[in-house]
């Protein structure tokens, strides 16, 4: 299908992309901004330690658990319709959250934000895929969407820092309301509607299995990574989640209309792209966490300054988004993904080695951050486009949900595994001065953030140990990413440079 016919079908496709990107960016910002509001809301609401953990985690738990279900609902009832419902719900939940008067109300509001986010995420990705039928434009659009999504996580500290310097903690949620109003008004005009014209019956028995399975696994991974895996509730959640997912997977092979079509994974384009995304997010997820601590604790920068310091990578990703569509016809999808992973591996290793207590930001950190962002966008542009373009058009919402769920699980696993390596190396290399009081030594061994209370000598030892742990962990992550680059050359080698949309289009409903 040519660009001309695409323009006839949807002349407002670039405006639709802007609306989808704006909604997606809010999800990323909301996922990262809360950490900077917690100290202020603790003073006002006085939550218990358990309630603080639920306030921080419930959004990701709920959204990750519902992505598969919501992706299928969008395919059945309309992707635009579900995205608009999600946008309205996200705005309403943001209003509720910003004026919460108790920890329980705040947790409920954050859970509703997760439900709304699960409606928006797969729907907007599917809308972009349908709006851009020209392969080159589609790759560029998916790259821009992915690049801005990545940038939104780094924007969280910036937005949070600016708002919290002038307003109360609820402002970090209240800012979502006018933005979602814009999304609703503009989306009603420019977003195209599409859905599966022959969806069949929804397998309602698979819905609770999917939700319980994903919620249990995500909860176990995230809680274990933070509190340790020796807690009984972590293993109980993991067991329940794994059992539910096992039953879910068996059911998907037997029902006529499964929530997840496991045949998608037989397509090398789909499975190879999902695998490359998993490697990327697993190995690089710890980088932002480690460098956030590095900038704020070791270097002593404010959250706003630390957020600005991390922005060059995501901004480079946005500007480099069209590069993938230029490279694909020349070297093919497999080599573009491998190139992106190689750039990510090299920049990750260089950033790790540059992280010393007195490293010059502009001399040693700035350039690798740019290269890191370019690597990420080359991967996301090609894999996101490949995943959605290789799936049947009537199931793009489900395909997008599978991709996003894999990213959620990969990120959680990355923090659990590489985060544990980061902590273990830090504690193993921490060499405290003689005569340090027991409580100060315990605080320093617990985390680098607690080392300051032991005085300059303890802090210096902790900062040296933490920088060493970053260097070791990033080398491990870089090695894994490099292995992923080699794997991408093989798993994606048979994927054509141009993946045309199928001749048979799904029913298109007027906007």
Secondary structure, DSSP 8 states (H G I E B T S, - for coil): --HHHHHHH-TTHHHHHHHHHHHHHHHHHHHHHHHHHHHHHHHHH---HHHHHHHHHHHHHHHHHHHHHHHHHHHHH-HHHHHHHHHHHHHHHHHHHHT--SHHHHHHHHHHHHHHHHHHHHHHHHHHHHH--SHHHHHHHHHHHHHHHHHHHHHHHHHHHHHHTTS-TTHHHHHHHHHHHHHHHHHHHH--EE--TT-----HHHHHHHHHHHHHHHHHHHHHHHH-TT-HHHHHHHHHHHHHHHHHHHHHTTSSS-SS-GGGGGSHHHHHHHHHHHHHHHHHHHHHHHHHHIIIIIS---HHHHHHHHHHHHHHHHHHHHHHHHHHHHH-HHHHHHHHHHHHHHHHHHHHHH--TT--IIIIIHHHHHHHHHHHHHHHHHHHHHHHHHS-GGGHHHHHHHHHHHHHHHHHHHHHHHHHHHHHHHHHH----TT--HHHHHHHHH-GGGGGGG-HHHHHHHHHHHHHHHHHHHHHHHHHHHHHHHHHHHHTTTS-S-----SS---EE--
